[in-house]
Structure formats: C-alpha cells, structure tokens
Amino acid sequence: MSNNSDNIFDDLDDLDKVDDHYAEHLAELDESKDVLSSNDIVNTKGVLLCKKGMHINKNTAEKLVQHKLSQPLENNIMLSDSIDAAMLLEKLHQQLDTYQDCRTIHDKMAFEMLTKKTFMFTRLNPAIIQKLTVINEQMPEQLDKAVFCAWLSLLIAVEMGLDKDTRQQVYLAGLLHDMGFVHLSPDILNKKGALTPEEWRAIQSHVVIGKLLLEQYNDIPREVSQAVLEHHERCDGSGYPANKNDTTLGLIGQIVGVADSIYAIRTKQFERHGRNMYDLLPYLQMNSKTHFYDVYKALNSILKFSGLKLTLPQHANISEQAKNLFVRSQALNHAVSALHQCNILDMADELSSNKDRSLYKISTHVMSMSNESGLVGEDLHTWLKQLASDPDPQAAAELNEIELMLNELHWQLKNASRACDESLDKSEASAQTQFKLREAYNTVSLSLGELEEKV
C-alpha cells in the first residue's frame, strides 16, 4: 500500500494490522449453513487452533480472532451452497423487475447480452466467491448493492466507449467495491443508533481493507484494487481516505463511486417517494464537479436516452409545495450562512493536517454547491413566497427540481456535520479554530433538526 502522507489510514498498510472480524461473520453463517475448516488452522507459531473438518462456530471464532494466522482464514474454509455467477445474474434480474425504471434503461440500451456475458464469464476465484457468499447471507443488501453497482458501472463504461479489458475491470470493481465490510465488526455494521467518530473511522476503513484484500490475489488487476480504494474519493478533494483530487484519481474508482451514490438515492430516497432514475438529473447537476466530467456526461446521456421522464407528484398543491420549499430553503440557508460566518475559507492553512483536511474540503464543497445552485439566494425565496400566495401550475416541474436539489443539499450538510464530529475529535487545529467550527456546526445541526421536525 502506498505511503501517501495524505491518507488518514497510513497506519493501516498491511492486513496483519487489521482488527479482523471475518471469523465472526463465518460463525454467524455457521448457524444457517455448514462452515467447516478445510485444513488444520494454525497460528504463525505453529500452534493448532482448529482441526480440519471442525465447524467455525462462535467459540472457535473467538479463539481465531486472538491469533495471527499462518494463512488467511478464507484459504482454510469450506462453505456449503456457495453463490455463483448464475445467482449473481439472477439477483440483477430481480432488481430490474423491482425497479422498472432500471429495466427500462437496461432494455433501451440493449444491454442484456453484454450483461449476461460479463456476469457469466468473469472468473471469480474461490476466496472471492466465499466472501460474496458470506455477504449474501449476513448482509444481503450489500450484495444487492454490489450487483447493482456492477451493472450500472458497466453500463457507464460502455457508454464511455471504454475497451473490453477496462470494462471487465469496471465490472469487477463495481462488484467488489465494498468487500472490506465483511472484515468489520458486526456490532458496528448492525448498530441502529448514531456512530461514534471511531466507529465512522472503522466504516471508512473498508476501502483500505478492500484494497489490501484484493492485492492478495494475482488474478485481480491492480486497477481494480485501486478503484476499490478510491471509490469514495471525489474530484474536489472532499472524499476519503486521502482527500485526493481529480489529478491523482483513477477513472474506474470514479465510475464505481457514481454508481455507489446512485444506488443509495434510487433504492432509499427515490423508492419512498415514487421517483425514477431520471430524477437523478438535478443530483448530477449539483455534483457535476464532484466526479470526472466524462463519467457525469455518460450517465447524463444514458438517462436522457432512456425515455424516462421527471416524476411530478400526482397530488401536488403548488401553494403548499412552495410554502414547504420556502421553509426548507430558509433553514438550509441559515445552516450554510453559519459556515460562511465562521470564515472556513480562511482556515485552509490551519486545517491542512491529515486529521483536519477532510473537514475543510467537505465544508467548502457544501458552501460552493449551495452558492452555485442558487438554492440559498434571496431570488429563490422571493419567488417561492410569490408562488405560495399566487400559485402557477406551470411551475410544478421547476418546484420538483428544486425539491430534489434541496434534498441533496440537506444530505450534504448532514454529512458535513458528521465529518465535523469525527474530525474535531482528533483535531490538530488551535482551540480557537475548533471552537469556531463547533459553534458553526452546532448551528447547522440545530437548523437541520428544527427543519426535520417541521416537514
């Protein structure tokens, strides 16, 4: 692993340094299907920990996690009923049946033949199949996301005109991008409440763990493991783990990063409100500088070619919608103003350490996004107030677009507020700067909290 000084996980440069919880996931899986040791499992001192043919139950897992093993655990495990390529393809078809807008895109792009060929003929080594099987059993939504991201990433790669070998790497990176999760603590992954800064750091470490895991396998191209590491990086430096910018990022990680974000929006936010993939256009517009422009352009082209249309609420009352959006815009404007008033832009030098840079980048990203979108300007507020008192049916589409953009700004502010808690927990900035940032983000949190109570 590169010793990039910007990486907040510089200390995590070897799998031996990972607080590995894979055995715990295997033990939980053993309750529903056979998980057996295929060989004697010994530690680096030659001490026998588990005989060949033993079940990996909770007691065995507790013993294994206390030792440094002579070989990776997955090399000595047998699973019954492992997942295979046909099952992955079937999962995709199930998703396309569930999300008919995605089916529309799939069919409009005549994508079935290439999809089937890629899914069925891409060889996955036994260790990766084992981990995908564990993910399918222990965290099925993660495998659904992996399959979706593999499909959408491949679709974007085709639209971009990438060559066959690169398309194959894009597919693999999409499928394997979150594999690091299977080595994280089940307690953190299954936690219902808010995560502590240390727990968020553990979650973020999945990209580094995923890269280290894939580097073990000779049949996984370096471009794939690098993409797994970078799929949460952003072109403006607001991502993690190293706050890289567009000059140092690889293309594949940015393709997968877009697909990863879209999965969350489509299956959660959009599913609750009956929206479709075409409603992503305002999101893409607001994030056009966050990912590579060619990736943005390719996805934009796919959506416009699909024949899908922007979703307009069936029961929309223009006056009520305008009032609601006015309240939301005012609250978000108050939150963004707090960031401007604490002069974050003047803190670049003081927030330049590994532990503080991420907060600076995320904060300035939100400020730039809000300014460029026009969502927090007086012109918008005046127009919304006018519509509330004198509704115009012709404004329905524009109001719908504003709602989608406000949703994205709201999410970005929540993400920045969480980043503040995480960063200031170990900040190297002066006490005065930390105080100003906490005050600003307290205002952000209060504004968002009050807003969520009202709407």
Protein Blocks (a to p, Z undefined) as FASTA:
>chain_A
ZZbfkbmklmmmcfklpccfklmmmmmmmmmmccddfbdcddfkopafbdghiacdfklm
mmmmmpccfbdfklmcccehiacfklmmmmmmmmmmmmmmlmmmmmmnopmlmmmmmmmm
mccdfklmmmmmmmmmmmmmlmmmmmmmmmmmmmmmmmnopafklmmmmmmmmmmmmmmm
mmccfklmmpmbdcdfklmmmmmmmmmmmmmmmmmpmklcfklmmmmmmmmgcfkopacf
klpafklccfklmmmmmmmmmmmmmmmmmmmnopafklmmmmmmmmmmmpcfklmmmmmm
mmmmnopacdddfklcfklmmmmmmmmmmmmmmmmmmmmmnommlmmmmmmcfklmmmmm
mmmmmmmmmmmnopmgfklmmmmmmmmmmccfklmmmmmmmmmmmmmmmmmmmmmmmmmm
mmmmmccbdfklmmmmmmmmmmmmmmmmmmmmmZZ
